[in-house]
Every structure is written in structure tokens, then in C-alpha cells.
């Protein structure tokens, strides 16, 4: 028995994962010489069958994370090298804007996309990366710092309060025809153009970026998947960093 990091009640804790357990299985490439998953962990890339896991949440809070984020995201991210349901939905939908490098779609016009689940999941992963340090075999994954946003994010994830102020989420779906069966743990940096901190990670063809800060321009929120009027989702073959740099250059 110990205090659950989300509800803070003293309960038996489950072994929680930094990225969902099912991801590790899906990262295995049966055609590769070494079928163990490849995870880009920052300090060094990792290939092996270990998983970043530790006692963190009670059973009810684990279920909450499944129900409000993970279940939908796992069903819609890349399932293998040929099936990628979220991208298939976008390919069958009408984009709001299309350029060679980037298109975006309004989730309000595409009811099959659960923007709530995508954004809840994004916050749940970066929050997990901040409330504890994690370890993958001998690779220590540094603890991310959410600063004053950690507690409002916990309260939102536990459904005690609304979406936190100063919190902005972008999601980019890979357009690459060779579906990247890769994942990386959350990394943190400073946004070049806005006074905010950037937390990003990618998982099976979907790139998630959460900006936290009081300096995010008001115009940027128009493109936030949670708060924008269109609930925009992006589709691009550019690596996520370049997409975000390009967008944040346009909005200052
Ligand atoms: Zn709990």
C-alpha cells in the first residue's frame, strides 16, 4: 500500500507504464533481425524487451487512464506496418488546408476522431514523465519538470478541474508511407518562438506536443486540438519538430 500519484489515496499500487504496455509489443518488428522494440530514449537509443514501469497508480486510476485516453489512442495509432486507422480516417476526410508539406483537418467535422482522448492521453504521458523518474534496463530516463503546471494537470486528469490554463496541445499524424514503428519518451525544451516550455513525444505514427507557458500567443490557441474552434489535427511527412517550428514561426 502506498499513495497513488493521481488520486493520492493510500491503496495497493499497480505497475504503471510510462508508455502503454501494448506499445512495446507493437514496436516489435517480426521481420527485423532483432525483433525487440526500438525506443528512442534520449540518452541512448534502446533496443530490448524491457519496459519502463513501476508502481505509481492504483487500479482505479489505471482504469481512468485507459478509459479516457489510452484505449482510443491504441486502437487508432499504427497497428503494424500496414494498418494505421487514424491516418486512414484523415485520408478519407476533407482537409481544411493542404500544402505539399502539411495539411490540417478539423476534428469538429470528423466525428470518428476523439480529440478528447488524444489530448487527455498527451497530458497523461507528460504528467507520468514528471511525477517520477523512470528507468529502462540501465538507461535512466530523466524526470521532466512541469513546474507550476504539474498540479493543475493532475487535477484535470483526475477530473477534479477543467483543462489547465496556459496549456496547448498539437498532434501531428505521420504522412510517411513507410509507417515508423518507433516511440520516444517525452523530452522537454524551450520553445524558440514563444515564452513556453515544450514537451514532446511520438508513438507509433502520432507526434504529440504540449506547450506550457503564459507566453503562448492567443492566435496559437486557434490551432490547439483541445481549445481551438476547429480542433485542428495535422498531417505531415515532416518530422514533428519541423512542423512545430514552422507553425510557431507563423504565429508569434
Ligand atoms: Zn488512484
Boltz pocket constraint, residues with backbone or C-beta under 6 A from the ligand:
constraints:
  - pocket:
      binder: B
      contacts: [[A, 4], [A, 5], [A, 6], [A, 7], [A, 8], [A, 9], [A, 57], [A, 58], [A, 59], [A, 60], [A, 61], [A, 62]]
      max_distance: 6.0
